Amino acid sequence: MLKNISKDLEDEYNMLINNQKAFYNHSVNVALYTKILLNQIKKDYPSCKINDTLEFYIEMASLLHDIGKVKVPLYILNKTEPLSYLEFDLIKKHPQLGYIIVANNFDKLAKTNEDRKFVEICKNVILFHHERWDGSGYPYGIKGNKIPWEAQIIAIVDSFDAMTYSRCYQEAIPKDEAINKLLKDKKRYNKYILNSLKKAEKELINTM
């Protein structure tokens, strides 16, 4: 159950979660890694003031980070050959497509301040999780702290799972190797979150 969230909004959230069969396992992995990383960030940076409710909202929002991919044909998501320019361009639209889905489904159901807070976090995670600290991401190419911090967290765990989860078009790499790749790619991610990622390495590696 979603803490402090209206029943109608919770039902709509669950409906969207159930629509993600094609990439559900990835979404669950991202949520699990998000919880681990958030716990480490809370220890490292108490000034962030991440309370249990906020942590829970971010974890639940992370389950929807790729919801826009329901609008992408399965043959593209499962393609083993290199994507064409047009196919990759469609893939890159999934954050905006996801934002539209959530806005259309959630906005009218958000009745309380807690509802609206949760919906805002969902939108931020969905729309901005492919943005990068140096401005090299998409869909808008924004950078630094212009990227909502919850999306900065999901950007890292999403990349981590993308590297360590086998798919039809790529083999998984070891988790320690993936963490090292992220740490070396420090221009693209928030250095403070990467610091927490490094500290959480053992738990991340031993998970699943």
Sequence and secondary structure as in RCSB ss.txt:
>XXXX:A:sequence
MLKNISKDLEDEYNMLINNQKAFYNHSVNVALYTKILLNQIKKDYPSCKINDTLEFYIEMASLLHDIGKVKVPLY
ILNKTEPLSYLEFDLIKKHPQLGYIIVANNFDKLAKTNEDRKFVEICKNVILFHHERWDGSGYPYGIKGNKIPWE
AQIIAIVDSFDAMTYSRCYQEAIPKDEAINKLLKDKKRYNKYILNSLKKAEKELINTM
>XXXX:A:secstr
  TT  HHHHHHHHHHHHT GGGHHHHHHHHHHHHHHHHHHHHH GGG   HHHHHHHHHHHTTTTGGGGGS HH
HHT  S   HHHHHHHTTHHHHHHHHHHHHHGGG  SHHHHHHHHHHHHHHHHTT  TTS  SSS   GGGS HH
HHHHHHHHHHHHHHS BTTB    HHHHHHHHHHTGGGS HHHHHHHHHTHHHHHH  
